[in-house]
Amino acid sequence: MDVDPQQLRTFVAVVRLTSFSAAARELGYTQSAVSQQIAALEQELRAPLLERRPVAPTEAGARLLEHAPGILLRLDAARADVARVGGSPRGHLRLGVTALAAPGPTAAALAATRRELPRAELEMAVLGRPAAVAAVAAGELDAAVVDGLAAPSDPLALPAAAPVTARRVTERPLAVLLPLDHPLARRSRLRLASLTDAGWLDAPDAAIPLTDLRTATGSDAFPATLTLTGPDLRALTACVAAGLGLALVPAPPAQLPDVTAVPLADPGLLHRTEVVWSGAPTEPARVFVEALAGAE
């Protein structure tokens, strides 16, 4: 089987948008060109992949769709890896960081990278974990420092299709953010079992995602009362202080304004930070990763 990556990308776009014309507009093709690419892909695979009216994947198309994201991600990663090895050193570190990912060690590692490579260009973007890992795998970032919920000494659950290498940075205890006047605000510790019916903020880029919390506890509880998009920690604490919902975060080193952080009593959960990269790291990325390993 010799599948054209562009035909595969076109197929994924048509399925996602449920329209040949919409896929053509998004990809910058004519509708006829999109139809020709799908027809060529079906001929190569010797199976009909799409129902035309309405547009939907056939059984064979659904199977292909299961494999497509991993195939395309690995192609992007291979292209980026070859470019890193074959090109001249750029002295450029493109770093992704999630909002709660060990800011102290990350800053210290960046400072160490600056000292060792004073002419290197350093660039940092704050974004969510799935986006950061995908960007590293695709070669859009040289490395990323990501965080999440984990059991002690267990790695983070990263996308299986992402060809990345991960290294532990820190493991920290967790705390529940509550308003100062919350009935449980004066507790010394809290268990999640006592908070399953409480209202929670669904803020996946600024707190532990509720999907991770439900997976870790094996519960469908923890109802979301407000969705907060973006890695804005001040907005998160303001929403908690206003009584809009609780949030689970790594235990802060100092008291936060207008909220209280009560340590989590559950022994099987903690906050973990890892650094990830793909393929052969650039020199600035290598220096940063090594500095981060000793920055805790």
Backbone as CSV, one residue per row, in Angstrom:
resi,resn,N_x,N_y,N_z,CA_x,CA_y,CA_z,C_x,C_y,C_z
1,MET,0.842,-1.193,0.000,0.000,0.000,0.000,0.875,1.240,0.000
2,ASP,0.631,2.153,-0.928,1.417,3.379,-1.051,0.459,4.567,-0.967
3,VAL,0.153,5.006,0.263,-0.821,6.069,0.473,-0.136,7.425,0.395
4,ASP,-0.700,8.319,-0.401,-0.206,9.683,-0.518,-0.624,10.454,0.739
5,PRO,0.333,11.029,1.495,-0.036,11.740,2.720,-1.030,12.868,2.486
6,GLN,-0.898,13.573,1.351,-1.823,14.670,1.087,-3.233,14.158,0.848
7,GLN,-3.346,13.026,0.172,-4.668,12.427,-0.015,-5.265,12.029,1.337
8,LEU,-4.426,11.529,2.221,-4.897,11.139,3.548,-5.357,12.371,4.331
9,ARG,-4.600,13.468,4.246,-5.010,14.708,4.919,-6.342,15.205,4.356
10,THR,-6.496,15.098,3.049,-7.745,15.527,2.421,-8.905,14.674,2.904
11,PHE,-8.704,13.369,2.985,-9.735,12.457,3.472,-10.155,12.835,4.893
12,VAL,-9.181,13.089,5.769,-9.480,13.461,7.155,-10.277,14.767,7.197
13,ALA,-9.911,15.736,6.355,-10.623,17.013,6.331,-12.059,16.839,5.864
14,VAL,-12.282,16.021,4.846,-13.643,15.799,4.340,-14.508,15.153,5.422
15,VAL,-13.972,14.156,6.109,-14.738,13.493,7.169,-15.039,14.468,8.294
16,ARG,-14.037,15.253,8.703,-14.221,16.184,9.817,-15.261,17.243,9.494
17,LEU,-15.244,17.744,8.256,-16.149,18.821,7.858,-17.448,18.312,7.240
18,THR,-17.510,16.983,6.979,-18.668,16.335,6.337,-19.066,17.043,5.046
19,SER,-18.066,17.503,4.310,-18.352,18.243,3.079,-17.116,18.307,2.196
20,PHE,-17.291,17.967,0.916,-16.192,18.093,-0.043,-15.877,19.570,-0.284
21,SER,-16.912,20.398,-0.414,-16.693,21.813,-0.716,-16.032,22.529,0.456
22,ALA,-16.453,22.205,1.700,-15.835,22.842,2.868,-14.373,22.428,2.998
23,ALA,-14.080,21.152,2.733,-12.691,20.693,2.778,-11.855,21.396,1.718
24,ALA,-12.436,21.599,0.540,-11.718,22.297,-0.531,-11.367,23.717,-0.111
25,ARG,-12.319,24.412,0.512,-12.047,25.787,0.965,-10.963,25.810,2.034
26,GLU,-11.019,24.871,2.972,-10.032,24.855,4.055,-8.631,24.538,3.533
27,LEU,-8.542,23.615,2.570,-7.235,23.167,2.075,-6.717,23.994,0.908
28,GLY,-7.559,24.877,0.372,-7.125,25.706,-0.746,-7.162,24.995,-2.080
29,TYR,-8.033,23.993,-2.235,-8.187,23.257,-3.488,-9.535,23.597,-4.122
30,THR,-9.707,23.160,-5.350,-11.033,23.165,-5.940,-11.773,21.928,-5.442
31,GLN,-13.100,21.963,-5.520,-13.868,20.801,-5.101,-13.558,19.596,-5.980
32,SER,-13.299,19.864,-7.261,-12.952,18.785,-8.183,-11.649,18.110,-7.767
33,ALA,-10.660,18.914,-7.319,-9.377,18.350,-6.900,-9.546,17.473,-5.659
34,VAL,-10.409,17.907,-4.744,-10.674,17.107,-3.549,-11.312,15.773,-3.945
35,SER,-12.289,15.821,-4.842,-12.949,14.592,-5.297,-11.951,13.649,-5.956
36,GLN,-11.031,14.210,-6.752,-10.041,13.385,-7.432,-9.094,12.729,-6.429
37,GLN,-8.713,13.477,-5.379,-7.820,12.901,-4.372,-8.502,11.763,-3.612
38,ILE,-9.771,11.939,-3.269,-10.492,10.878,-2.565,-10.640,9.658,-3.469
39,ALA,-10.953,9.895,-4.741,-11.106,8.777,-5.687,-9.780,8.024,-5.841
40,ALA,-8.670,8.768,-5.913,-7.360,8.127,-6.054,-7.022,7.307,-4.805
41,LEU,-7.387,7.833,-3.632,-7.122,7.105,-2.389,-7.963,5.833,-2.334
42,GLU,-9.219,5.924,-2.739,-10.075,4.737,-2.765,-9.551,3.693,-3.752
43,GLN,-9.026,4.168,-4.879,-8.470,3.234,-5.861,-7.222,2.546,-5.313
44,GLU,-6.383,3.317,-4.623,-5.160,2.738,-4.052,-5.492,1.695,-2.991
45,LEU,-6.510,1.976,-2.164,-6.859,1.071,-1.078,-7.876,0.012,-1.495
46,ARG,-8.376,0.169,-2.716,-9.328,-0.802,-3.273,-10.552,-0.976,-2.385
47,ALA,-11.069,0.148,-1.903,-12.259,0.110,-1.056,-12.923,1.479,-1.076
48,PRO,-14.259,1.527,-1.083,-14.949,2.815,-0.948,-14.763,3.345,0.470
49,LEU,-14.377,4.606,0.580,-14.074,5.183,1.886,-15.141,6.143,2.386
50,LEU,-15.913,6.724,1.451,-16.888,7.738,1.843,-18.233,7.488,1.183
51,GLU,-19.293,7.638,1.971,-20.623,7.785,1.408,-20.766,9.238,0.973
52,ARG,-21.366,9.457,-0.192,-21.405,10.825,-0.733,-22.592,11.642,-0.248
53,ARG,-23.750,11.048,-0.057,-24.932,11.815,0.328,-25.695,11.078,1.435
54,PRO,-25.585,11.535,2.684,-24.684,12.588,3.152,-23.248,12.079,3.251
55,VAL,-22.301,13.011,3.368,-20.891,12.623,3.439,-20.606,11.982,4.800
56,ALA,-20.154,10.741,4.768,-19.842,10.010,5.994,-18.910,8.865,5.631
57,PRO,-18.043,8.452,6.556,-17.126,7.347,6.248,-17.865,6.017,6.154
58,THR,-17.445,5.190,5.221,-17.905,3.806,5.171,-17.214,3.031,6.288
59,GLU,-17.498,1.744,6.398,-16.812,0.930,7.407,-15.305,0.931,7.166
60,ALA,-14.907,0.834,5.888,-13.475,0.884,5.561,-12.911,2.264,5.863
61,GLY,-13.685,3.304,5.560,-13.234,4.656,5.841,-13.062,4.906,7.328
62,ALA,-13.966,4.339,8.138,-13.855,4.494,9.592,-12.587,3.829,10.105
63,ARG,-12.249,2.679,9.540,-11.007,2.005,9.940,-9.786,2.855,9.578
64,LEU,-9.808,3.418,8.370,-8.689,4.275,7.956,-8.581,5.491,8.860
65,LEU,-9.725,6.030,9.256,-9.737,7.220,10.103,-9.108,6.945,11.467
66,GLU,-9.210,5.715,11.949,-8.574,5.364,13.225,-7.056,5.459,13.134
67,HIS,-6.501,5.132,11.958,-5.042,5.117,11.794,-4.477,6.455,11.318
68,ALA,-5.312,7.267,10.670,-4.817,8.461,9.991,-4.076,9.441,10.903
69,PRO,-4.624,9.820,12.090,-3.904,10.806,12.909,-2.502,10.346,13.286
70,GLY,-2.349,9.063,13.666,-1.026,8.566,14.027,-0.071,8.552,12.855
71,ILE,-0.577,8.166,11.669,0.264,8.148,10.466,0.766,9.546,10.144
72,LEU,-0.149,10.513,10.146,0.213,11.883,9.777,1.142,12.509,10.816
73,LEU,0.885,12.208,12.102,1.742,12.760,13.150,3.160,12.217,13.027
74,ARG,3.289,10.923,12.724,4.621,10.342,12.580,5.337,10.869,11.337
75,LEU,4.593,11.133,10.275,5.206,11.727,9.086,5.731,13.124,9.392
76,ASP,4.935,13.918,10.115,5.375,15.263,10.493,6.604,15.197,11.388
77,ALA,6.596,14.233,12.322,7.737,14.095,13.219,8.991,13.682,12.457
78,ALA,8.850,12.756,11.505,10.002,12.323,10.713,10.552,13.479,9.886
79,ARG,9.649,14.260,9.288,10.087,15.403,8.484,10.862,16.407,9.344
80,ALA,10.330,16.675,10.551,10.995,17.626,11.436,12.339,17.097,11.924
81,ASP,12.406,15.786,12.205,13.642,15.192,12.696,14.735,15.241,11.635
82,VAL,14.370,14.936,10.394,15.333,14.999,9.294,15.823,16.429,9.098
83,ALA,14.891,17.384,9.215,15.276,18.792,9.050,16.259,19.222,10.132
84,ARG,16.027,18.719,11.368,16.943,19.094,12.451,18.339,18.537,12.216
85,VAL,18.416,17.291,11.760,19.724,16.647,11.555,20.415,17.196,10.315
86,GLY,19.652,17.408,9.247,20.256,17.800,7.986,20.557,19.277,7.852
87,GLY,19.859,20.088,8.623,20.066,21.529,8.503,21.233,21.999,9.343
88,SER,21.580,23.243,9.172,22.647,23.836,9.970,22.099,24.232,11.324
89,PRO,22.925,24.264,12.383,22.451,24.642,13.707,21.848,26.045,13.686
90,ARG,20.655,26.178,14.247,19.949,27.456,14.198,20.095,28.230,15.486
91,GLY,20.500,27.566,16.578,20.609,28.275,17.840,19.287,28.843,18.290
92,HIS,18.209,28.060,18.129,16.865,28.544,18.396,16.117,27.498,19.211
93,LEU,15.640,27.875,20.402,14.852,26.977,21.236,13.405,27.435,21.219
94,ARG,12.536,26.597,20.655,11.094,26.858,20.645,10.483,25.951,21.702
95,LEU,10.053,26.548,22.784,9.618,25.787,23.960,8.131,25.986,24.218
96,GLY,7.435,24.893,24.499,6.055,24.952,24.949,5.996,24.641,26.436
97,VAL,5.112,25.322,27.149,4.981,25.123,28.593,3.498,25.145,28.944
98,THR,3.047,24.179,29.717,1.681,24.233,30.229,1.641,25.139,31.459
99,ALA,0.450,25.643,31.783,0.333,26.711,32.775,0.831,26.315,34.162
100,LEU,0.695,25.045,34.527,1.056,24.615,35.876,2.353,23.814,35.921
101,ALA,3.130,23.847,34.863,4.301,22.972,34.746,5.543,23.578,35.400
102,ALA,5.699,23.368,36.694,6.924,23.682,37.438,7.608,24.955,36.948
103,PRO,7.006,26.130,37.188,7.585,27.357,36.643,8.992,27.665,37.142
104,GLY,9.287,27.335,38.425,10.623,27.613,38.955,11.721,26.854,38.226
105,PRO,11.648,25.501,38.153,12.663,24.754,37.415,12.740,25.125,35.937
106,THR,11.592,25.424,35.324,11.601,25.798,33.902,12.365,27.096,33.695
107,ALA,12.086,28.091,34.535,12.784,29.369,34.419,14.276,29.207,34.685
108,ALA,14.620,28.389,35.691,16.032,28.168,36.000,16.748,27.491,34.840
109,ALA,16.081,26.533,34.178,16.691,25.843,33.041,16.850,26.782,31.851
110,LEU,15.881,27.654,31.655,16.011,28.646,30.576,17.179,29.587,30.852
111,ALA,17.333,29.993,32.098,18.456,30.871,32.453,19.790,30.164,32.226
112,ALA,19.864,28.878,32.571,21.083,28.112,32.345,21.379,27.968,30.855
113,THR,20.328,27.789,30.056,20.499,27.705,28.604,21.033,29.021,28.051
114,ARG,20.508,30.132,28.561,20.988,31.452,28.132,22.458,31.646,28.486
115,ARG,22.869,31.174,29.672,24.270,31.339,30.066,25.187,30.505,29.182
116,GLU,24.773,29.277,28.866,25.640,28.404,28.070,25.619,28.765,26.595
117,LEU,24.470,29.236,26.108,24.325,29.603,24.687,23.798,31.032,24.618
118,PRO,24.655,32.019,24.889,24.178,33.404,25.012,23.582,33.967,23.725
119,ARG,23.902,33.393,22.566,23.370,33.912,21.305,22.143,33.162,20.809
120,ALA,21.730,32.149,21.535,20.574,31.364,21.100,19.294,32.182,21.239
121,GLU,18.387,31.989,20.299,17.079,32.615,20.380,16.172,31.727,21.228
122,LEU,15.565,32.301,22.258,14.675,31.556,23.140,13.250,32.037,22.929
123,GLU,12.348,31.096,22.721,10.946,31.418,22.453,10.077,30.457,23.264
124,MET,9.101,31.001,24.004,8.271,30.152,24.860,6.800,30.482,24.654
125,ALA,5.980,29.428,24.550,4.533,29.588,24.396,3.835,28.795,25.486
126,VAL,2.804,29.374,26.101,2.005,28.685,27.109,0.778,28.113,26.418
127,LEU,0.566,26.808,26.553,-0.545,26.135,25.881,-0.911,24.859,26.616
128,GLY,-1.969,24.204,26.183,-2.427,22.990,26.833,-1.555,21.793,26.517
129,ARG,-1.670,20.735,27.363,-0.798,19.566,27.213,-0.968,18.852,25.872
130,PRO,-2.202,18.528,25.433,-2.327,17.849,24.136,-1.725,18.654,22.994
131,ALA,-1.962,19.974,22.998,-1.415,20.823,21.931,0.105,20.876,21.999
132,ALA,0.658,20.931,23.211,2.114,21.000,23.364,2.777,19.725,22.868
133,VAL,2.234,18.567,23.244,2.822,17.296,22.827,2.710,17.124,21.318
134,ALA,1.555,17.475,20.757,1.381,17.366,19.303,2.346,18.284,18.563
135,ALA,2.569,19.490,19.092,3.484,20.433,18.444,4.920,19.929,18.490
136,VAL,5.311,19.286,19.593,6.656,18.701,19.678,6.799,17.561,18.673
137,ALA,5.797,16.693,18.615,5.858,15.556,17.693,5.912,16.008,16.245
138,ALA,5.233,17.111,15.934,5.202,17.615,14.560,6.394,18.489,14.218
139,GLY,7.280,18.753,15.181,8.446,19.577,14.919,8.189,21.061,15.003
140,GLU,6.998,21.466,15.467,6.697,22.885,15.602,7.309,23.467,16.871
141,LEU,7.593,22.613,17.856,8.307,22.997,19.071,9.492,22.056,19.243
142,ASP,10.581,22.563,19.816,11.760,21.729,20.065,11.616,20.896,21.327
143,ALA,10.860,21.405,22.291,10.630,20.691,23.549,9.426,21.317,24.218
144,ALA,8.877,20.607,25.199,7.761,21.153,25.966,7.846,20.644,27.392
145,VAL,7.473,21.489,28.319,7.375,21.113,29.725,5.888,21.015,30.030
146,VAL,5.422,19.803,30.326,3.990,19.559,30.466,3.699,18.967,31.841
147,ASP,2.458,19.103,32.274,2.093,18.636,33.605,0.777,17.886,33.559
148,GLY,0.459,17.208,34.671,-0.802,16.514,34.754,-0.910,15.695,36.019
149,LEU,-2.032,14.997,36.128,-2.324,14.152,37.272,-1.696,12.783,37.066
150,ALA,-1.096,12.219,38.128,-0.460,10.903,38.007,-0.407,10.228,39.369
151,ALA,-0.237,8.915,39.338,0.059,8.180,40.566,1.549,8.321,40.852
152,PRO,1.971,8.175,42.114,3.394,8.327,42.435,4.283,7.454,41.552
153,SER,5.276,8.078,40.941,6.280,7.439,40.081,5.732,6.961,38.741
154,ASP,4.442,7.185,38.464,3.889,6.828,37.158,4.096,7.969,36.172
155,PRO,4.363,7.658,34.886,4.501,8.723,33.888,3.145,9.333,33.558
156,LEU,3.182,10.507,32.933,1.949,11.121,32.450,1.380,10.308,31.297
157,ALA,0.084,10.359,31.148,-0.575,9.678,30.030,-0.500,10.584,28.800
158,LEU,0.486,10.340,27.950,0.671,11.123,26.736,0.017,10.394,25.564
159,PRO,-0.331,11.122,24.488,-0.947,10.460,23.328,-0.070,9.341,22.791
160,ALA,-0.669,8.166,22.611,0.104,6.998,22.176,0.712,7.193,20.799
161,ALA,0.057,7.990,19.948,0.534,8.171,18.580,1.684,9.178,18.488
162,ALA,1.945,9.892,19.573,2.968,10.932,19.526,4.349,10.328,19.781
163,PRO,5.257,10.353,18.794,6.590,9.771,18.976,7.507,10.722,19.736
164,VAL,7.324,10.804,21.053,8.120,11.717,21.865,8.813,10.949,22.976
165,THR,9.898,11.531,23.468,10.610,11.028,24.632,10.270,11.926,25.813
166,ALA,10.029,11.333,26.986,9.640,12.109,28.165,10.595,11.835,29.311
167,ARG,10.852,12.872,30.112,11.695,12.726,31.296,11.030,13.456,32.457
168,ARG,11.040,12.833,33.624,10.447,13.439,34.815,11.195,14.709,35.216
169,VAL,10.426,15.695,35.653,11.012,16.924,36.187,10.707,17.036,37.680
170,THR,9.426,17.068,38.040,9.043,17.172,39.456,7.778,16.371,39.716
171,GLU,7.565,16.044,40.987,6.297,15.515,41.488,5.945,16.322,42.730
172,ARG,4.721,16.852,42.745,4.305,17.733,43.833,2.948,17.298,44.372
173,PRO,2.658,17.610,45.637,1.322,17.310,46.170,0.265,18.207,45.532
174,LEU,-0.986,17.831,45.690,-2.111,18.559,45.116,-2.900,19.270,46.207
175,ALA,-3.654,20.287,45.786,-4.517,21.018,46.718,-5.804,21.404,46.010
176,VAL,-6.859,21.535,46.795,-8.150,21.975,46.275,-8.304,23.466,46.567
177,LEU,-8.597,24.247,45.535,-8.853,25.673,45.723,-10.317,25.886,46.068
178,LEU,-10.564,26.600,47.164,-11.926,26.908,47.602,-12.032,28.395,47.925
179,PRO,-13.242,28.969,47.890,-13.430,30.344,48.370,-13.117,30.420,49.866
180,LEU,-12.736,31.601,50.325,-12.380,31.753,51.733,-13.551,31.439,52.660
181,ASP,-14.797,31.665,52.198,-15.960,31.424,53.050,-16.592,30.049,52.818
182,HIS,-15.904,29.164,52.110,-16.444,27.821,51.872,-16.481,27.038,53.181
183,PRO,-17.529,26.213,53.396,-17.616,25.447,54.655,-16.413,24.555,54.922
184,LEU,-15.691,24.135,53.888,-14.539,23.246,54.078,-13.200,23.987,54.044
185,ALA,-13.239,25.303,53.990,-12.014,26.073,53.799,-11.047,25.957,54.967
186,ARG,-11.540,25.614,56.149,-10.653,25.541,57.316,-10.166,24.127,57.605
187,ARG,-10.531,23.199,56.762,-10.029,21.838,56.940,-8.519,21.801,56.705
188,SER,-7.846,20.885,57.390,-6.399,20.750,57.187,-6.084,19.938,55.939
189,ARG,-6.974,18.992,55.592,-6.817,18.178,54.394,-8.208,17.790,53.900
190,LEU,-8.292,17.454,52.607,-9.571,17.067,52.011,-9.397,15.810,51.173
191,ARG,-10.436,14.996,51.155,-10.469,13.832,50.271,-11.439,14.108,49.125
192,LEU,-11.069,13.628,47.946,-11.916,13.862,46.775,-13.287,13.228,46.943
193,ALA,-13.366,12.131,47.679,-14.653,11.456,47.859,-15.687,12.359,48.509
194,SER,-15.235,13.344,49.281,-16.178,14.268,49.930,-16.577,15.423,49.025
195,LEU,-16.006,15.462,47.807,-16.253,16.606,46.915,-16.815,16.183,45.570
196,THR,-17.264,14.943,45.463,-17.731,14.450,44.162,-18.961,15.198,43.663
197,ASP,-19.800,15.683,44.595,-21.024,16.376,44.180,-20.884,17.887,44.189
198,ALA,-19.703,18.382,44.537,-19.479,19.830,44.527,-19.389,20.334,43.091
199,GLY,-19.604,21.621,42.889,-19.432,22.206,41.562,-17.960,22.480,41.292
200,TRP,-17.486,22.151,40.086,-16.072,22.298,39.740,-15.916,23.164,38.501
201,LEU,-14.794,23.853,38.425,-14.434,24.585,37.213,-13.815,23.608,36.217
202,ASP,-14.298,23.630,34.994,-13.690,22.837,33.928,-12.679,23.736,33.229
203,ALA,-11.455,23.740,33.758,-10.396,24.640,33.275,-9.165,23.813,32.929
204,PRO,-9.194,23.079,31.810,-8.126,22.108,31.518,-6.762,22.726,31.274
205,ASP,-6.694,24.029,30.970,-5.394,24.658,30.723,-4.878,25.424,31.934
206,ALA,-5.674,25.499,33.020,-5.251,26.261,34.191,-5.347,25.465,35.483
207,ALA,-5.925,24.268,35.437,-6.042,23.394,36.601,-6.002,21.951,36.108
208,ILE,-6.055,21.004,37.033,-6.123,19.606,36.625,-7.433,19.393,35.856
209,PRO,-7.381,18.899,34.619,-8.615,18.711,33.843,-9.585,17.763,34.542
210,LEU,-10.868,18.085,34.471,-11.860,17.220,35.106,-11.876,15.831,34.482
211,THR,-11.565,15.729,33.186,-11.508,14.400,32.562,-10.424,13.556,33.220
212,ASP,-9.275,14.145,33.539,-8.199,13.415,34.217,-8.626,13.028,35.633
213,LEU,-9.319,13.949,36.296,-9.770,13.685,37.661,-10.759,12.524,37.685
214,ARG,-11.688,12.516,36.740,-12.676,11.427,36.685,-12.011,10.099,36.339
215,THR,-11.065,10.127,35.415,-10.363,8.901,35.046,-9.582,8.335,36.228
216,ALA,-8.894,9.202,36.950,-8.056,8.757,38.066,-8.881,8.195,39.213
217,THR,-10.091,8.722,39.409,-10.917,8.264,40.525,-11.940,7.215,40.100
218,GLY,-12.039,6.967,38.780,-13.017,6.002,38.295,-14.439,6.442,38.544
219,SER,-14.668,7.764,38.487,-15.982,8.309,38.801,-16.451,9.228,37.689
220,ASP,-17.769,9.249,37.461,-18.358,10.190,36.511,-18.858,11.445,37.206
221,ALA,-18.508,11.603,38.474,-18.976,12.748,39.259,-18.140,13.992,38.944
222,PHE,-18.003,14.890,39.910,-17.292,16.156,39.748,-17.945,16.995,38.637
223,PRO,-19.197,17.394,38.829,-19.902,18.153,37.784,-19.267,19.524,37.547
224,ALA,-19.230,19.925,36.286,-18.666,21.218,35.913,-19.748,22.290,35.975
225,THR,-19.469,23.386,36.666,-20.412,24.494,36.741,-20.010,25.655,35.831
226,LEU,-18.756,25.646,35.370,-18.273,26.706,34.476,-17.090,26.171,33.681
227,THR,-17.071,26.457,32.396,-15.933,26.111,31.548,-15.050,27.337,31.382
228,LEU,-13.780,27.195,31.704,-12.815,28.283,31.591,-11.743,27.876,30.597
229,THR,-11.641,28.586,29.498,-10.686,28.261,28.444,-9.467,29.163,28.541
230,GLY,-8.286,28.556,28.417,-7.049,29.330,28.414,-6.256,29.158,29.698
231,PRO,-4.943,29.357,29.635,-4.058,29.134,30.793,-3.931,30.360,31.684
232,ASP,-5.055,30.926,32.132,-5.050,32.144,32.936,-5.275,31.786,34.401
233,LEU,-4.216,31.780,35.200,-4.322,31.372,36.596,-5.050,32.420,37.431
234,ARG,-4.902,33.687,37.073,-5.601,34.723,37.833,-7.104,34.632,37.615
235,ALA,-7.504,34.313,36.372,-8.929,34.124,36.111,-9.454,32.914,36.879
236,LEU,-8.638,31.866,36.967,-9.039,30.670,37.707,-9.303,31.004,39.168
237,THR,-8.365,31.665,39.830,-8.544,31.974,41.250,-9.700,32.953,41.454
238,ALA,-9.902,33.881,40.527,-11.020,34.822,40.649,-12.357,34.092,40.571
239,CYS,-12.458,33.103,39.674,-13.697,32.329,39.545,-13.944,31.480,40.786
240,VAL,-12.880,30.887,41.339,-13.024,30.117,42.579,-13.466,31.039,43.703
241,ALA,-12.837,32.204,43.826,-13.163,33.147,44.891,-14.609,33.616,44.799
242,ALA,-15.135,33.704,43.578,-16.517,34.150,43.384,-17.531,33.042,43.619
243,GLY,-17.065,31.849,43.955,-17.969,30.744,44.232,-18.495,30.037,43.004
244,LEU,-17.788,30.173,41.875,-18.255,29.563,40.634,-17.856,28.092,40.499
245,GLY,-16.995,27.626,41.378,-16.581,26.231,41.313,-15.240,26.029,41.984
246,LEU,-14.928,24.766,42.286,-13.649,24.405,42.885,-12.653,24.045,41.784
247,ALA,-11.386,23.943,42.150,-10.349,23.556,41.189,-9.271,22.779,41.914
248,LEU,-8.711,21.793,41.212,-7.602,20.994,41.749,-6.318,21.451,41.077
249,VAL,-5.316,21.837,41.876,-4.065,22.394,41.362,-2.896,21.839,42.170
250,PRO,-1.662,21.965,41.661,-0.508,21.635,42.507,-0.467,22.564,43.704
251,ALA,-0.116,22.021,44.866,-0.118,22.820,46.091,0.756,24.056,45.918
252,PRO,0.196,25.263,46.041,0.993,26.480,45.831,1.970,26.688,46.981
253,PRO,3.125,27.305,46.693,4.124,27.505,47.744,3.722,28.566,48.755
254,ALA,2.767,29.443,48.412,2.340,30.501,49.316,0.834,30.680,49.198
255,GLN,0.246,31.371,50.163,-1.186,31.606,50.161,-1.583,32.448,48.946
256,LEU,-2.637,32.043,48.265,-3.133,32.788,47.118,-4.168,33.811,47.578
257,PRO,-4.293,34.941,46.858,-5.275,35.949,47.269,-6.706,35.474,47.037
258,ASP,-7.576,35.721,48.029,-9.035,35.539,47.917,-9.477,34.084,47.862
259,VAL,-8.569,33.113,47.929,-8.935,31.696,47.954,-8.064,30.990,48.982
260,THR,-8.468,29.783,49.317,-7.630,28.965,50.186,-7.307,27.660,49.461
261,ALA,-6.110,27.159,49.655,-5.661,25.918,49.032,-5.526,24.858,50.118
262,VAL,-6.463,23.910,50.136,-6.450,22.857,51.156,-5.775,21.627,50.561
263,PRO,-4.720,21.110,51.200,-4.005,19.948,50.650,-4.930,18.747,50.465
264,LEU,-4.658,17.991,49.418,-5.427,16.791,49.117,-4.903,15.632,49.969
265,ALA,-5.826,14.882,50.571,-5.430,13.774,51.446,-5.277,12.462,50.698
266,ASP,-5.775,12.375,49.462,-5.698,11.121,48.709,-4.242,10.786,48.413
267,PRO,-3.714,9.643,48.923,-2.283,9.351,48.779,-1.881,8.891,47.388
268,GLY,-2.825,8.451,46.558,-2.465,7.874,45.261,-2.411,8.858,44.121
269,LEU,-2.547,10.151,44.393,-2.564,11.151,43.327,-1.580,12.272,43.631
270,LEU,-0.894,12.735,42.613,-0.008,13.887,42.745,0.078,14.631,41.418
271,HIS,0.751,15.756,41.452,0.953,16.562,40.253,2.358,16.286,39.726
272,ARG,2.458,15.893,38.442,3.746,15.518,37.856,4.050,16.442,36.684
273,THR,5.301,16.833,36.576,5.787,17.622,35.441,6.840,16.821,34.698
274,GLU,6.760,16.824,33.360,7.732,16.138,32.516,8.178,17.071,31.397
275,VAL,9.367,16.828,30.880,9.827,17.519,29.683,9.815,16.503,28.545
276,VAL,9.299,16.900,27.394,9.202,15.990,26.250,9.907,16.610,25.048
277,TRP,10.479,15.745,24.224,11.085,16.172,22.964,10.973,15.014,21.986
278,SER,11.262,15.279,20.724,11.112,14.259,19.690,12.385,14.149,18.873
279,GLY,12.795,12.902,18.591,13.955,12.685,17.734,15.242,13.190,18.366
280,ALA,16.174,13.598,17.500,17.451,14.133,17.968,17.262,15.605,18.319
281,PRO,17.418,16.001,19.593,17.160,17.391,19.979,18.200,18.353,19.399
282,THR,17.775,19.563,19.147,18.712,20.607,18.757,19.646,20.885,19.934
283,GLU,20.740,21.589,19.684,21.683,21.889,20.756,21.025,22.707,21.869
284,PRO,20.277,23.783,21.561,19.611,24.506,22.646,18.622,23.625,23.419
285,ALA,17.893,22.736,22.710,16.949,21.854,23.395,17.692,20.875,24.294
286,ARG,18.822,20.352,23.830,19.609,19.433,24.649,20.099,20.128,25.911
287,VAL,20.629,21.338,25.766,21.128,22.086,26.918,19.988,22.357,27.901
288,PHE,18.811,22.735,27.388,17.666,23.020,28.243,17.219,21.778,29.007
289,VAL,17.112,20.653,28.316,16.673,19.417,28.965,17.654,18.999,30.050
290,GLU,18.947,19.090,29.772,19.936,18.718,30.773,19.897,19.671,31.964
291,ALA,19.694,20.963,31.689,19.604,21.929,32.775,18.350,21.685,33.607
292,LEU,17.263,21.323,32.948,16.008,21.080,33.660,16.135,19.867,34.577
293,ALA,16.917,18.877,34.156,17.085,17.678,34.975,17.729,17.995,36.321
294,GLY,18.534,19.040,36.365,19.190,19.386,37.616,18.649,20.635,38.277
295,ALA,17.465,21.119,37.794,16.954,22.386,38.289,16.010,22.251,39.458
296,GLU,15.568,21.007,39.775,14.567,20.837,40.823,15.121,21.253,42.190
